[in-house]
Amino acid sequence: MFKKILLPTDGSDYANQEIDRVTNLIDSDGEIIILSVVSELDSSIFQSKKHVAEVNEGMINEAIDNVNKMKAKFPEGYNIKTIVKTGAPAETINDVAKDIGVELIVISSSGKSGIQKFIIGSVSERVLKTAEVDVLLVHNK
């Protein structure tokens, strides 16, 4: 059993499969941290900085909604904290894991598919390769 588990989410349906795994692995007095990472747009490469700021704000609000929705799906009685950060997803996930001292990262094998996965790459793969703690990779069904 683990005292502190990090549960990254991108809001995809696949991320919900992780809840069963986490509830079976967390100590009764353990803490679950649900994390969503937002990759903000860089306003220096766009003409309308106001528009970029609005898009970034929308993505942050969506990330907040994602972590709150995931938290609501857990049964009562779990100690759950939510975090939203901006940055490169894999690197930020690993940084948060290290900074808050988690023992395990539980992540689904992919939230993206098709061309998005090809262009962006697999966040879970990068987390798995670079994490300093154990990673449970949940296979998508």
Phi, psi and chi 1 to 4 in degrees:
 res  aa     phi    psi   chi1   chi2   chi3   chi4
   1 MET       -  150.5  -61.3  -60.0 -119.3      -
   2 PHE  -114.3  145.9  -63.7   90.0      -      -
   3 LYS   -85.5  -30.6  -70.3  -81.6 -173.5 -167.4
   4 LYS  -145.0  120.0 -164.0  177.6  -86.3 -167.4
   5 ILE  -122.7  133.5  -63.0  176.1      -      -
   6 LEU   -97.1  129.9 -178.2   62.5      -      -
   7 LEU  -123.6   89.5 -179.9   56.2      -      -
   8 PRO   -71.7  145.0  -10.6   23.4      -      -
   9 THR  -140.7  145.2 -177.5      -      -      -
  10 ASP  -112.5    8.5   62.0    1.5      -      -
  11 GLY    85.1   -0.5      -      -      -      -
  12 SER   -74.3  162.8   69.2      -      -      -
  13 ASP   -63.8  -30.0  -68.5  -25.3      -      -
  14 TYR   -63.2  -34.6  -64.0  124.4      -      -
  15 ALA   -61.4  -28.0      -      -      -      -
  16 ASN   -66.3  -22.8  -64.4  -31.1      -      -
  17 GLN   -66.9  -18.4  -64.5  176.4   18.7      -
  18 GLU   -74.0  -23.8  -58.1  161.6   -5.3      -
  19 ILE   -58.1  -45.5  -67.4  171.9      -      -
  20 ASP   -60.6  -40.6  -72.9  -22.3      -      -
  21 ARG   -63.8  -45.8  -57.5  -34.0 -170.2  -83.7
  22 VAL   -64.3  -43.6  170.7      -      -      -
  23 THR   -65.1  -25.4   56.4      -      -      -
  24 ASN   -84.5  -14.7  -71.3  -37.1      -      -
  25 LEU  -108.8  -15.0  -65.4  169.9      -      -
  26 ILE   -86.5  139.7 -165.3   75.6      -      -
  27 ASP   -62.1  156.0  -89.6  -14.8      -      -
  28 SER   -60.7  -28.0   59.5      -      -      -
  29 ASP  -108.4   18.9   62.7  -17.4      -      -
  30 GLY   -80.8  173.5      -      -      -      -
  31 GLU  -122.5  134.8 -179.0  179.3   34.3      -
  32 ILE  -108.7  128.2  -59.4  163.0      -      -
  33 ILE  -113.6  116.0  -62.0   93.7      -      -
  34 ILE   -94.8  125.0  -58.3  172.0      -      -
  35 LEU  -122.8  136.0  169.0   68.2      -      -
  36 SER  -125.5  132.5 -174.1      -      -      -
  37 VAL  -112.3  129.1 -179.7      -      -      -
  38 VAL  -105.5  126.7  177.3      -      -      -
  39 SER   -91.1   98.4  -61.3      -      -      -
  40 GLU   -69.7  148.7  -72.1 -173.1  -52.3      -
  41 LEU   -76.6  145.9  -62.3  176.4      -      -
  42 ASP   -90.9  116.5 -177.7    0.7      -      -
  43 SER   -68.3  -16.6   62.2      -      -      -
  44 SER   -70.5  -17.7   67.2      -      -      -
  45 ILE  -100.9    0.8   60.3  172.3      -      -
  46 PHE  -116.9  155.4  -65.7   95.4      -      -
  47 GLN   -76.2  -40.0  -70.1 -179.6   -1.8      -
  48 SER  -100.5   96.3  172.9      -      -      -
  49 LYS   -66.4  -33.4  -67.8 -176.3 -175.4 -156.7
  50 LYS   -62.7  -44.1  179.5 -177.5  175.7 -166.6
  51 HIS   -62.6  -42.6  179.2   68.3      -      -
  52 VAL   -62.7  -41.3  170.9      -      -      -
  53 ALA   -62.2  -39.5      -      -      -      -
  54 GLU   -66.6  -41.2  -70.0  170.7   -2.0      -
  55 VAL   -63.8  -45.2  170.5      -      -      -
  56 ASN   -61.0  -43.0  -76.2  -24.1      -      -
  57 GLU   -61.7  -40.2 -176.9  178.5  -20.7      -
  58 GLY   -63.1  -40.4      -      -      -      -
  59 MET   -67.4  -37.8  -70.0 -170.0  -58.7      -
  60 ILE   -65.8  -42.9  -69.9  169.6      -      -
  61 ASN   -62.7  -38.9  -71.4  -25.2      -      -
  62 GLU   -64.6  -40.2 -177.5  178.6  -18.5      -
  63 ALA   -64.3  -40.9      -      -      -      -
  64 ILE   -61.2  -43.5  -68.4  167.6      -      -
  65 ASP   -62.0  -41.9 -170.3   45.1      -      -
  66 ASN   -60.0  -47.2  -71.3  -18.8      -      -
  67 VAL   -68.9  -36.2  -65.1      -      -      -
  68 ASN   -68.4  -38.9  -71.6  -28.7      -      -
  69 LYS   -64.1  -42.1  -77.7 -179.0 -178.8  176.5
  70 MET   -65.6  -43.0  179.5  168.6  -95.8      -
  71 LYS   -57.6  -41.1 -179.3  179.3 -179.9  179.3
  72 ALA   -66.4  -20.6      -      -      -      -
  73 LYS   -81.3  -14.0  -68.4 -179.2 -178.7 -175.0
  74 PHE   -75.1  146.1  -84.8   86.4      -      -
  75 PRO   -63.2  158.8  -16.1   25.8      -      -
  76 GLU   -61.8  154.5  -62.6 -118.6   -5.9      -
  77 GLY   100.4   -3.8      -      -      -      -
  78 TYR   -94.6  143.4  -72.4   92.5      -      -
  79 ASN   -86.2  104.3  178.6   14.5      -      -
  80 ILE  -124.5  131.8  -59.0  172.9      -      -
  81 LYS  -117.6  144.8  178.3 -179.5  177.5 -178.2
  82 THR  -116.5  144.0   60.9      -      -      -
  83 ILE  -137.7  138.2  -60.3  173.2      -      -
  84 VAL  -123.4  127.7  171.9      -      -      -
  85 LYS  -128.4  159.0  -65.7  -90.2 -170.2 -178.9
  86 THR  -108.7  147.9   57.9      -      -      -
  87 GLY   147.0 -170.2      -      -      -      -
  88 ALA   -76.1  124.1      -      -      -      -
  89 PRO   -53.4  -55.6  -30.0   37.3      -      -
  90 ALA   -62.1  -45.4      -      -      -      -
  91 GLU   -65.3  -40.6  -68.7   79.5    4.4      -
  92 THR   -67.5  -40.6  -56.5      -      -      -
  93 ILE   -57.8  -48.3  -69.3  166.5      -      -
  94 ASN   -67.4  -36.5  -75.5  -32.3      -      -
  95 ASP   -63.9  -45.2  -71.3  -14.7      -      -
  96 VAL   -63.1  -43.6  168.2      -      -      -
  97 ALA   -56.8  -44.0      -      -      -      -
  98 LYS   -69.9  -45.0 -174.6  176.9  179.6  178.7
  99 ASP   -63.5  -37.1  -68.8  -13.9      -      -
 100 ILE  -101.1    1.1   63.3  176.0      -      -
 101 GLY    71.4   44.1      -      -      -      -
 102 VAL   -75.3  156.0  -58.1      -      -      -
 103 GLU   -98.2  -20.6  -60.8  169.1  -70.7      -
 104 LEU  -150.9  140.3  179.2   68.8      -      -
 105 ILE  -110.5  127.4  -59.4  169.5      -      -
 106 VAL  -112.3  118.3  176.3      -      -      -
 107 ILE  -140.2  142.6 -170.3  168.2      -      -
 108 SER   -77.6  155.9   62.9      -      -      -
 109 SER   -65.7  -25.8   58.6      -      -      -
 110 SER  -170.5  134.0  178.9      -      -      -
 111 GLY   -99.5  -19.4      -      -      -      -
 112 LYS  -105.0  162.0  -53.1  -73.8 -174.9 -152.8
 113 SER  -145.5  170.5   60.7      -      -      -
 114 GLY    58.0 -135.0      -      -      -      -
 115 ILE   -65.3  -33.5 -166.7   72.1      -      -
 116 GLN   -59.4  -44.6  -82.4 -174.4  -44.3      -
 117 LYS   -66.2  -39.1 -176.6  176.0  177.8 -178.2
 118 PHE   -63.8  -45.8  177.8   74.7      -      -
 119 ILE   -73.5  -47.7  -67.6  170.7      -      -
 120 ILE   -81.0  -31.7  -62.2  169.3      -      -
 121 GLY    87.6  171.4      -      -      -      -
 122 SER   -93.6  113.8  174.1      -      -      -
 123 VAL   -61.0  -44.8  170.5      -      -      -
 124 SER   -61.3  -36.4   57.0      -      -      -
 125 GLU   -64.5  -42.6 -178.4  179.1  -11.2      -
 126 ARG   -67.9  -38.9  -81.2 -174.4 -105.0  150.3
 127 VAL   -61.5  -46.9  168.5      -      -      -
 128 LEU   -58.2  -41.7 -173.6   62.9      -      -
 129 LYS   -76.4  -25.9  -72.1 -179.3  177.3  179.2
 130 THR  -115.9   -4.2   59.1      -      -      -
 131 ALA   -67.5  147.6      -      -      -      -
 132 GLU   -97.9   -0.1  -65.2 -179.8   16.4      -
 133 VAL  -124.9  171.4  -62.0      -      -      -
 134 ASP   -64.1  146.8  -69.3  -21.9      -      -
 135 VAL  -128.4  128.5  177.5      -      -      -
 136 LEU  -101.4  115.4  172.8   60.6      -      -
 137 LEU   -95.1  114.5 -172.3   63.1      -      -
 138 VAL   -90.0  123.0  177.3      -      -      -
 139 HIS   -72.6  134.8  179.5   68.5      -      -
 140 ASN   -75.0  136.3  -62.7  -30.6      -      -
 141 LYS  -106.6      -  -66.6 -178.7 -177.7  179.2
